[in-house]
Amino acid sequence: MGRASAAGGGGGARRWLSWLGLCFWAVVAAAARGTDNGEVLPESIPSAPGTLPHFIEEPDDAYIIKSNPIALRCKARPAMQIFFKCNGEWVHQNEHVSEESLDESSGLKVREVFINVTRQQVEDFHGPEDYWCQCVAWSHLGTSKSRKASVRIAYLRKNFEQDPQGREVPIEGMIVLHCRPPEGVPAAEVEWLKNEEPIDSEQDENIDTRADHNLIIRQARLSDSGNYTCMAANIVAKRRSLSATVVVYVDGSWEVWSEWSVCSPDCEHLRIRECAAPPPRNGGKFCEGLSQESENCTDGLCTLGIENASDIALYSGLGAAVVAVAVLVIGITLYRRSQSDYGVDVIDSSALTGGFQTFNFKTVRQGNSLLLNSAMQPDLTVSRTYSGPICLQDPLDKELMTESSLFNPLSDIKVKVQSSFMVSLGVSERAEYHGKNHSGTFPHGNNRSFSTMHPRNKTPYIQNLSSLPTRTELRTTGVFGHLGGRLVMPNTGVSLLIPHGAIPEENSWEIYMSINQGEPSLQSDGSEVLLSPEVTCGPPDMIVTTPFALTIPHCADVSSEHWNIHLKKRTQQGKWEEVMSVEDESTSCYCLLDPFACHVLLDSFGTYALTGEPITDCAVKQLKVAVFGCMSCNSLDYNLRVYCVDNTPCAFQEVVSDERHQGGQLLEEPKLLHFKGNTFSLQISVLDIPPFLWRIKPFTACQEVPFSRVWCSNRQPLHCAFSLERYTPTTTQLSCKICIRQLKGHEQILQVQTSILESERETITFFAQEDSTFPAQTGPKAFKIPYSIRQRICATFDTPNAKGKDWQMLAQKNSINRNLSYFATQSSPSAVILNLWEARHQHDGDLDSLACALEEIGRTHTKLSNITESQLDEADFNYSRQNGL
């Protein structure tokens, strides 16, 4: 018995020693893991008397904010040891911080452990799931595992996936504002603000903010108008969406008709109703229908009685007076008709000026105006001068005042009457117009004429003027001789260079240039479009001994890959024929295409234009977009006119001229828009109109223009008009954006920030000052290269050189690389090349670049920019003439 007990006691001791050996092995394994020997801790320990570990605290999901590490904690009982395992790997023992305590109620050991996880550890982990960690705890009985806790880097992107959009809704309508917050970890929580104040949907049952971050107002009230903002926030940051303006409007309704009024002396009674049930609010529609009704209150049986005899006498006298006046008027009318072929009426003619201008109207008569023989003209001169202001009330008046009368007072204007058919304006059927042009300015109005007016038309003069023709051309002239010169059409980009010696000595010609501003006579064929104005230079019978240079602006985005550009000339029969393609070789003329203008060397005058045939859909026309504004007849309205015209100075000058007539002001500097030949239309829209200050009619904020109307916009300036209305007359500032975009193409934004009061508005310059010089310049002053230097260059480079340093090298250094055969046919190729250089550099006169080209060739080292025209004396020039240079 004792032996058995001893044996039994020995077996228990062996089991106890075995269990201690296993625990020691686990500790050794843990220590070995700490030394990175590659062994793995056991997932469980063989069964032994005791209790499995129970976790009092498990690790929670955590987010790393910026670069701050986070702590994961575990607490279990009974626990002999606790280790963290992250992403399937044991965490190093040195990274654990543990604390041990005793649970007084149970007497069991409690162990708490925590570790830190850094941002770098999370960023370096690349696995199929998020970075995770869990705890493994040991007790006498075995092991227990905690839940997995994920660790993620917290962030919140800046841009909302969907911003709320403004709405205009009728009262009691539903408002839904959508909001999709920026992407973030953790997901952002959304809060709505109205006028910067938080919205509490629990306090207002009419508002719901729980539906997928959206704001829903079930029945709109007037008080719901305002600016709404979506706020998104998480543990990292807060973000604000764009504000959405909500306008709740009320359409007006008619009150009930009032009672009929008392019957009036005219046997009528009235009833009225007002648009006040409710009145329109916040831009709502005004009531439709009549606000007043009248009826005969006696069913047509009412008659007006005469109370006394004095009334009878009064009405009888009035009737007699009316009859007498009618007879007198008929008699005068018959007399005037019988005398209309012999008399002239002259009245105040200042109505034609539209301002404080002085005009002289003279009509010459011979003989007695009362003679019945119309062949004998009466000898009578009537001369009257009128000066005074005219106030035009009708908006049509502004369009009828010509540019010359409105902006350029002329010192002397005479109308010589050659016919007796004079109307109340004092202007005849055939009126000869004479005007003096101011030196150094553009000749305004010299191509306008008065239209025929019938002598029996007794309507006011403003109606007669409505048939006045618009300007059909711009024109300038100058007299040139052997010294040559330059003729410029200000603000159009069109110029003419007459080289020195092109006109024989002792001869002089009056040379003119004009631009067709009416309907183009060149009709496009197929896909061909007009890229420039039609420019005429003359006289056509003038003969030059050396080519002259004509500069014509164009609106093509130059690229030989996308455009085939042609120079065309109008024949005497009015037909257009092709002179050459810009890329072709020709000895009759030369075309040099720059980004905004084409310089053509010609030997005959006529009418020329550039046309283009797009080769691909990537062919681009350059459009100039501009916005003008002016007040309308209604003092609360303001009109915006957005123009899209070919990017040529003359096209924009026509717009400026038209806007001056309408009282328009340029509100923003014009910008360039590239318009592709891809058949897609153009959209023009007004954006960001200040709410509660301005409004625009619904469905009018965006207008679309067909492709063909823009692509072939060479007839009339293309524009879209928008009408804005102020809520109150006190609003004087306007700010908005004009978006001009081509579908599947480019877009431009015009930012309008202006005062509608003319006294506070900043003036924007239309054209550069360089185009405001004298139209005609003659002699040496017209050229950038001094004549003596020019002669030396020609003498040097016209002579062939074995090393190739001749006029061909001069052409190459000046970017003239094609169609050199044209220059080879000239008596002085270098002179023609320099003429082309003068045409290209009429504004900058970059003599330094020419000097560098010459120095690079190695034939001259003279710095041309240091030699000015003022250094040339007349003796040297006369000497050159005498020696035939």
WOBELNOR-V253012 format. One record per pair of residues at least 4 apart in sequence whose C-alpha atoms are under 7 Angstrom apart, sorted by the first residue. I is the first residue (numbers start at 1). J is the second residue. Records with the same first field share a line. If there is no record, write none. Layout:
BEGIN
I->J ; J
END
This chain:
BEGIN
1->5
2->6
3->7
4->8
5->9
6->10
7->11
8->12
9->13
10->14
11->15
12->16
13->17
14->18
15->19
16->20
17->21
18->22
19->23
20->24
21->25
22->26
23->27
24->28
25->29
26->30
27->31
28->32
29->33 ; 39 ; 41
30->34 ; 41
31->35
32->36 ; 37 ; 39
33->37 ; 38 ; 39 ; 40
34->92 ; 93
43->143
44->142 ; 143
45->142
46->142
47->141 ; 142
48->140 ; 141
49->140 ; 141
50->140 ; 141
51->139 ; 140 ; 141
52->139 ; 141 ; 142 ; 143 ; 144
53->76 ; 77 ; 78 ; 79 ; 137 ; 138 ; 139 ; 143 ; 144
54->76 ; 77 ; 78
55->75 ; 76 ; 77
56->75 ; 76
57->74 ; 75 ; 76
58->73 ; 74 ; 75 ; 146 ; 147
59->72 ; 73 ; 74 ; 134 ; 149
60->149
61->149 ; 150 ; 151
62->150 ; 151 ; 152
63->151 ; 152 ; 153 ; 154
64->68 ; 69 ; 70 ; 119 ; 152 ; 153 ; 154
65->153 ; 154 ; 236
67->119
69->116 ; 117 ; 118 ; 119
70->116 ; 117 ; 118
71->114 ; 115 ; 116 ; 117
72->114 ; 115 ; 116
73->113 ; 114 ; 115
74->112 ; 113 ; 114 ; 135
75->111 ; 112 ; 113
76->110 ; 111 ; 112
77->108 ; 109 ; 110 ; 111
78->108 ; 109 ; 110 ; 139
79->109 ; 110 ; 111 ; 137 ; 138 ; 139
80->138 ; 139
81->137 ; 138
82->113 ; 135 ; 136 ; 137 ; 138
83->135 ; 136 ; 137
84->90 ; 91 ; 133 ; 134 ; 135 ; 136
85->89 ; 90 ; 91 ; 133 ; 134 ; 135
86->90 ; 91 ; 132 ; 133 ; 134
87->131 ; 132 ; 133
91->95
95->115
96->113 ; 114 ; 115
97->113 ; 114 ; 115
98->111 ; 112 ; 113 ; 114
99->111 ; 112 ; 113
100->110 ; 111 ; 112
101->109 ; 110 ; 111
102->107 ; 108 ; 109 ; 110
103->107 ; 108 ; 109 ; 110
117->121
118->122
119->123
120->124
121->125
122->131
125->131
130->150 ; 151 ; 152
131->150 ; 151 ; 152
132->148 ; 149 ; 150 ; 151
133->148 ; 149 ; 150
134->146 ; 147 ; 148 ; 149
135->145 ; 146
136->143 ; 144 ; 145 ; 146
137->143 ; 144 ; 145
138->142 ; 143 ; 144
139->143
154->185 ; 186 ; 236
155->184 ; 185 ; 236
156->182 ; 183 ; 184 ; 185 ; 236 ; 237
157->182 ; 183 ; 184
158->182 ; 239
159->182
160->180 ; 181 ; 182 ; 241
161->180 ; 181 ; 182
162->179 ; 180 ; 181
163->179 ; 180 ; 241 ; 242
164->177 ; 178 ; 179 ; 244
165->177 ; 244
166->244 ; 245 ; 246
167->245 ; 246 ; 247
168->246 ; 247 ; 248
169->173 ; 247 ; 248 ; 249
170->248 ; 249 ; 250
171->220 ; 221 ; 222 ; 248 ; 249 ; 250
172->219 ; 220 ; 221
173->219 ; 220
174->217 ; 218 ; 219 ; 220
175->216 ; 217 ; 218 ; 220
176->214 ; 215 ; 216 ; 217
177->214 ; 215 ; 216
178->214 ; 215
179->213 ; 214 ; 230
180->213
181->188 ; 232
184->188
186->234
187->234
188->232 ; 233 ; 234
189->232 ; 233 ; 234
190->213 ; 230 ; 231 ; 232 ; 233
191->230 ; 231 ; 232
192->198 ; 199 ; 229 ; 230 ; 231
193->197 ; 198 ; 199 ; 228 ; 229 ; 230
194->198 ; 199 ; 226 ; 227 ; 228 ; 229
195->226 ; 227 ; 228
200->204
201->205 ; 207 ; 208 ; 209
206->217 ; 218 ; 219
207->216 ; 217 ; 218
208->215 ; 216 ; 217
209->213 ; 214 ; 215 ; 216
210->214
220->224 ; 248
221->248
222->248
224->248
225->246 ; 247 ; 248
226->245 ; 246 ; 247
227->243 ; 244 ; 245 ; 246
228->243 ; 244 ; 245
229->240 ; 241 ; 242 ; 243 ; 244
230->240 ; 241
231->239 ; 240 ; 241
232->238 ; 239 ; 240
233->237 ; 238 ; 239
234->238
247->282
248->282
249->281 ; 282 ; 283 ; 284
250->280 ; 281 ; 282 ; 284
251->280 ; 281 ; 284 ; 285 ; 286
252->275 ; 276 ; 277 ; 278 ; 279 ; 280 ; 284 ; 285 ; 286 ; 287
253->275 ; 276 ; 277 ; 278 ; 279 ; 287
254->273 ; 274 ; 275 ; 276 ; 277 ; 287
255->273 ; 274 ; 275 ; 276 ; 277
256->273
257->271 ; 272 ; 273
258->271 ; 272 ; 273
259->271
260->269 ; 270 ; 271
261->269 ; 270 ; 271
262->269
263->267 ; 268 ; 269 ; 297
264->268 ; 269
267->296 ; 297 ; 298 ; 302
268->294 ; 295 ; 296 ; 297
269->294 ; 295 ; 296 ; 297
270->293 ; 294 ; 295
271->292 ; 293 ; 294
272->291 ; 292 ; 293
273->291 ; 292
274->291
275->279 ; 287
280->284 ; 285 ; 286
296->300
298->302
306->311 ; 312
309->313
310->314
311->315
312->316
313->317
314->318
315->319
316->320
317->321
318->322
319->323
320->324
321->325
322->326
323->327
324->328
325->329
326->330
327->331
328->332
329->333
330->334
331->335
332->336
333->337
334->338
335->339
336->340
339->343
341->420 ; 421
342->369 ; 370 ; 420
343->369 ; 420
344->420 ; 422
345->422 ; 423 ; 424 ; 426
346->424 ; 426
347->424 ; 425 ; 426
348->386
349->386 ; 425 ; 426
350->359 ; 386 ; 387 ; 388
351->390
353->357 ; 405 ; 406
354->389 ; 390 ; 401 ; 405 ; 406
355->388 ; 389 ; 390
356->387 ; 388 ; 389
357->387 ; 409
358->385 ; 386 ; 387
359->385 ; 386 ; 413
360->383 ; 384 ; 385 ; 413 ; 414
361->383 ; 384 ; 414 ; 415
362->381 ; 382 ; 383 ; 415 ; 416
363->381 ; 382 ; 416 ; 417
364->379 ; 380 ; 381 ; 382
365->377 ; 378 ; 379 ; 380 ; 381
366->377 ; 378 ; 379 ; 380
367->376 ; 377 ; 378 ; 379
368->377 ; 378 ; 379
369->378
392->397
396->400
397->401
398->661 ; 662
399->661 ; 662
400->465 ; 466
401->405 ; 406 ; 661
402->406
403->407 ; 445 ; 661
404->408 ; 409 ; 444 ; 445
405->409
410->435 ; 436
411->436
412->435 ; 436
413->434 ; 435
414->433 ; 434
415->431 ; 432 ; 433
416->431 ; 432
417->428 ; 430 ; 431
418->430
419->428 ; 429 ; 430
421->428 ; 429 ; 455
422->426 ; 427 ; 428 ; 455
423->427 ; 455
425->461
427->431
429->452 ; 453
431->450
435->446
437->443
440->773 ; 774 ; 775
441->774
442->490
443->476
447->471
448->471
450->468
451->467 ; 468
453->464
459->463
461->465
462->466
471->517
472->516 ; 517 ; 518
473->514 ; 515 ; 516 ; 517 ; 518
474->514 ; 515 ; 516
475->513 ; 514 ; 515
476->489 ; 512 ; 513 ; 514
477->510 ; 511 ; 512 ; 513
478->487 ; 510 ; 511 ; 512 ; 776
479->508 ; 509 ; 510 ; 511
480->484 ; 485 ; 508 ; 509 ; 510 ; 778
481->503 ; 507 ; 508 ; 509
482->500 ; 501 ; 502 ; 503 ; 504 ; 505 ; 507
483->500 ; 501 ; 778 ; 779
484->498 ; 499 ; 500 ; 501 ; 502 ; 778 ; 779
485->497 ; 498 ; 499 ; 777 ; 778 ; 779 ; 782
486->496 ; 497 ; 498 ; 776 ; 777 ; 778 ; 782
487->495 ; 496 ; 497 ; 775 ; 776 ; 777
488->494 ; 495 ; 496 ; 775 ; 776
489->493 ; 494 ; 495 ; 775
490->771 ; 772 ; 775
491->649 ; 650 ; 653 ; 767 ; 771
492->649 ; 650
493->552 ; 553 ; 649 ; 650
494->551 ; 552 ; 553
495->550 ; 551
496->549 ; 550 ; 551
497->548 ; 549 ; 550 ; 839
498->502 ; 548 ; 549
499->548 ; 835
502->544 ; 545 ; 546
503->507 ; 544 ; 545
511->538 ; 539
512->537 ; 538
513->536 ; 537 ; 538
514->535 ; 536 ; 537
515->533 ; 534 ; 535 ; 536
516->533 ; 534 ; 535
519->715
520->715
522->576
524->528 ; 529 ; 530
527->613
528->611 ; 612 ; 613
529->611 ; 612 ; 613 ; 712
530->610 ; 611 ; 612 ; 714
531->554 ; 555 ; 556 ; 610 ; 611 ; 612
532->552 ; 553 ; 554 ; 555 ; 609 ; 610
533->609
534->607 ; 608 ; 609
535->607 ; 608 ; 609
536->606 ; 607 ; 608
537->605 ; 606 ; 607
538->605 ; 606
539->605
540->605 ; 606
543->604
544->603
546->603
547->601 ; 602 ; 603
548->601 ; 602 ; 603
549->599 ; 600 ; 601 ; 602 ; 836 ; 839
550->599 ; 600 ; 601
551->597 ; 598 ; 599 ; 600 ; 839
552->597 ; 598 ; 599
553->596 ; 597 ; 598 ; 648
554->596 ; 597 ; 598 ; 648
555->596 ; 621 ; 622 ; 646 ; 647 ; 648
556->620 ; 621 ; 622
557->595 ; 620 ; 621 ; 622
558->595
559->563
560->564
562->614 ; 615 ; 616 ; 618 ; 619
563->612 ; 613 ; 614 ; 615 ; 619
564->612 ; 613 ; 614 ; 615
565->581 ; 582 ; 610 ; 611 ; 612 ; 613
566->578 ; 580 ; 581 ; 582 ; 610 ; 611 ; 612
567->578 ; 579 ; 580 ; 581 ; 582 ; 609 ; 610 ; 611
568->576 ; 577 ; 578 ; 579 ; 608 ; 609 ; 610
569->576 ; 577 ; 578 ; 579 ; 607 ; 608 ; 609
570->574 ; 575 ; 576 ; 577 ; 607 ; 608
571->575 ; 576
580->584
582->591
585->819
586->590 ; 819 ; 822
587->821 ; 822
589->601 ; 602
590->600 ; 601 ; 822
591->598 ; 599 ; 600 ; 601
592->598 ; 599 ; 600
593->597 ; 598 ; 599
594->598
599->839
614->619
615->619
617->676 ; 677 ; 678
618->676 ; 677 ; 678
619->676 ; 677
620->674 ; 675 ; 676 ; 677
621->674 ; 675 ; 676
622->646 ; 647 ; 672 ; 673 ; 674 ; 675
623->644 ; 645 ; 646 ; 647 ; 672 ; 673 ; 674 ; 675
624->644 ; 645 ; 646 ; 647 ; 670 ; 671 ; 672 ; 673
625->643 ; 644 ; 645 ; 670 ; 671 ; 672 ; 673
626->642 ; 643 ; 644 ; 668 ; 669 ; 670 ; 671
627->640 ; 641 ; 642 ; 643 ; 666 ; 667 ; 668
628->640 ; 641 ; 642 ; 664 ; 665 ; 666 ; 667
629->639 ; 640 ; 641 ; 664 ; 665 ; 666 ; 667
630->638 ; 639 ; 640 ; 663 ; 664 ; 665
631->635 ; 637 ; 638 ; 639
632->637 ; 638 ; 639
636->725 ; 726 ; 729
637->723 ; 724 ; 725 ; 726
638->723 ; 724 ; 725
639->721 ; 722 ; 723 ; 724
640->721 ; 722 ; 723
641->719 ; 720 ; 721 ; 722
642->719 ; 720 ; 721
643->717 ; 718 ; 719 ; 720
644->718 ; 719
645->651 ; 652 ; 713 ; 717 ; 718
646->651
648->652
649->653
650->654
651->655
652->656
653->657
654->658
655->659 ; 717
656->660
657->661
658->662
659->663 ; 664
660->664
666->764
667->752 ; 754
668->750 ; 751 ; 752
669->764
673->746 ; 747 ; 748
674->746
675->742 ; 746
676->745
679->707
680->707 ; 742 ; 743
681->704 ; 705 ; 706 ; 707 ; 742 ; 743
682->704 ; 705 ; 706 ; 707 ; 741 ; 742 ; 743
683->702 ; 703 ; 704 ; 705 ; 740 ; 741 ; 742
684->702 ; 703 ; 704 ; 739 ; 740 ; 741
685->701 ; 702 ; 703 ; 738 ; 739 ; 740
686->701 ; 702 ; 736 ; 737 ; 738 ; 739
687->736 ; 737 ; 738
688->736 ; 737
689->694 ; 695 ; 735 ; 736
690->694
691->695
692->727
693->726 ; 727 ; 731
694->724 ; 725 ; 726 ; 727
695->724 ; 725 ; 726
696->701 ; 723 ; 724 ; 725
705->709
706->710
707->711
708->712
709->713
713->717 ; 718
726->731
732->755 ; 756 ; 757
733->754 ; 755 ; 756
734->753 ; 754 ; 755
735->752 ; 753 ; 754
736->751 ; 752 ; 753
737->749 ; 750 ; 751 ; 752
738->749 ; 750 ; 751
739->748 ; 749 ; 750
740->747 ; 748 ; 749
741->745 ; 746 ; 747 ; 748
742->746 ; 747
754->761
755->760 ; 761
756->761
757->761
777->781 ; 782
778->782
780->787
783->838
784->838 ; 845
785->789 ; 790
786->790 ; 868 ; 869
787->791
788->792
789->793
790->794
791->795 ; 885
792->796
793->797
794->798 ; 830 ; 831
795->799
797->806 ; 807 ; 830
798->806 ; 807 ; 828 ; 829 ; 830
799->806
800->806
801->805 ; 806
804->809
805->809 ; 857
806->810
807->811 ; 829 ; 830
808->812
809->813
810->814
811->815 ; 816 ; 817 ; 833
812->816 ; 817
813->853
820->824
821->825
823->829
824->829
828->832
829->833
830->834
831->835
832->836
833->837
834->838
835->839
836->840
837->841
838->842
841->845 ; 846
847->851 ; 864 ; 865
848->852 ; 864 ; 865
849->853
850->854
851->855 ; 862 ; 863 ; 864
852->856
853->857
854->858 ; 859 ; 860
855->859 ; 860 ; 861
867->871
872->876
873->877
874->878
875->879
876->880
877->881
878->882
879->883
880->884 ; 885
881->885
END
